[in-house]
Amino acid sequence: YCDRGGMLAAGQQMAPVIVLNEIYQNGGHGVYCW
């Protein structure tokens, strides 16, 4: 799953998050994939 808005749910326990901030940009937020 990728969250291009960078809005991760608070308290949500997921696998290690890969921040592709320098590759993809969306409104100043990076792309978070897990």
N, C-alpha and C positions, 0 to 999 in steps of 0.2 A: 504494500500500500504506500502511495506517495501523497504527501500533503503539501501542495504548492503554496498554500496560504501561510504555512508555518504555524497554524493554530492547533497545537496538540491539546487533547483533552487533559485537564488537570487530574493528577492522580492515576492516570492511565499507565499501567505497567506493560511495556512492549519490549520487543527484542532491541538490541543496540541500534541506535538511530544513526544513519549516515547522513551527514549534512553536506549537501552539494551546493553550498552557498555561492561558491565561486564559479559554478558551471551554469546554474539556472537562477534567474532572478524573477521575482514576481512581487511588485509593490514593495521592494526593499527586503522581502523575506526570502530565505533560501528554500530549497526543496528538501523535505524530510522524508526519507524512505525507510521502511522496515518490513 
